[in-house]
Amino acid sequence: MNQIVSPAAQVIVSIIPIVGICFAASIIFFALLWKHHENVMLIQKDLYNPPKIDLRNFSLLLGLCLVGVGIVLSLMFLLLKHLSWGLLGGLIPLAVGLMLLLFHRISK
C-alpha cells in the first residue's frame, strides 16, 4: 500500500491552508476597515456614542471563563501524566482566573 503522492497534489494540499488564512485575514481586515469608516462618519456628524464597558461584569465573565478552562486543563493533565510541566498549561489560566475573581470581589 505504498502509494506515491504526486508533487502537484502535495503543492495543492500545502496551498489550501495558506489560502484559507489569507482569505480569513482579508475578511477581518475589511470588517475592521468598514467599522473604522462608520465610526469616522458618526464622529463627523456628532452622532458617535462611545461604547460603555462595565469592567466588573467583564472581569467576572473573564475570570469565570479562565477558571473553567484552567480546571479542565488541570484535570486533563493530571489524568494523563502526574505532575509534569504540562500541568502549567492548566494552572496558569486557573491562577489568572482566580486573581480576576479576587479583583472582582475586592473592587465592590
C-alpha positions in Angstrom: 0.0 0.0 0.0 2.9 2.4 -0.6 1.4 4.9 -2.9 3.5 7.7 -4.3 1.8 11.1 -4.0 2.3 13.3 -7.0 4.1 16.7 -6.5 1.1 18.5 -7.8 -1.1 17.1 -5.0 1.5 18.0 -2.4 1.5 21.6 -3.6 -2.3 21.8 -3.6 -2.6 20.4 -0.1 0.1 22.8 1.2 -1.6 25.8 -0.5 -5.1 25.2 0.9 -4.3 26.4 4.5 -2.4 29.4 3.2 -5.3 30.5 1.0 -7.7 29.9 3.9 -5.7 32.0 6.3 -5.2 34.8 3.8 -9.0 34.8 3.0 -9.9 35.0 6.7 -7.4 37.8 7.3 -8.7 39.8 4.4 -12.3 39.4 5.7 -11.3 40.6 9.2 -9.3 43.5 7.7 -12.2 44.7 5.6 -14.6 44.3 8.5 -12.4 46.4 10.7 -11.9 49.0 7.9 -15.7 49.2 7.5 -16.2 49.7 11.2 -13.5 52.4 11.2 -15.1 54.3 8.4 -18.5 54.0 10.1 -17.1 55.5 13.3 -15.4 58.3 11.4 -18.6 59.3 9.7 -20.5 59.2 13.0 -17.8 61.4 14.6 -18.1 63.9 11.8 -21.9 64.1 12.2 -21.6 64.3 16.0 -23.6 61.1 16.5 -20.9 58.9 17.9 -21.5 57.5 21.4 -18.5 55.5 22.6 -19.5 52.1 24.0 -19.8 51.8 27.7 -17.7 48.9 29.2 -18.7 47.5 32.5 -15.4 46.4 33.9 -16.8 44.5 36.8 -19.0 42.3 34.7 -16.3 41.9 32.1 -13.7 40.8 34.8 -16.3 38.4 36.3 -17.0 36.8 33.0 -13.4 36.6 32.0 -12.4 35.2 35.4 -15.1 32.5 35.3 -14.1 31.5 31.8 -10.4 31.3 32.7 -11.2 29.3 35.9 -13.3 26.9 33.9 -10.6 26.4 31.3 -7.9 26.1 33.9 -9.8 23.5 35.9 -10.5 21.4 32.8 -6.9 21.6 31.6 -5.5 20.8 35.0 -7.7 17.8 35.4 -6.8 16.5 31.9 -3.1 17.0 32.5 -3.3 15.3 35.9 -5.2 12.4 34.5 -2.8 12.0 31.5 0.5 12.5 33.4 1.2 13.1 37.0 2.9 16.3 37.9 4.5 17.3 34.7 5.4 20.6 33.1 2.2 20.3 31.0 0.3 20.9 34.2 1.3 24.6 34.0 -1.0 24.9 30.9 -3.9 24.5 33.3 -2.5 26.1 36.4 -1.7 29.4 34.7 -5.2 30.2 33.4 -6.6 28.9 36.7 -4.4 31.3 38.7 -5.2 34.2 36.4 -8.9 33.5 36.6 -8.8 33.3 40.4 -7.0 36.6 40.5 -9.6 38.2 38.3 -12.4 36.8 40.6 -10.5 38.1 43.6 -10.2 41.5 41.9 -13.9 41.5 41.2 -14.7 40.7 44.9 -12.3 43.3 46.2 -13.4 46.1 43.9 -17.0 46.1 45.2 
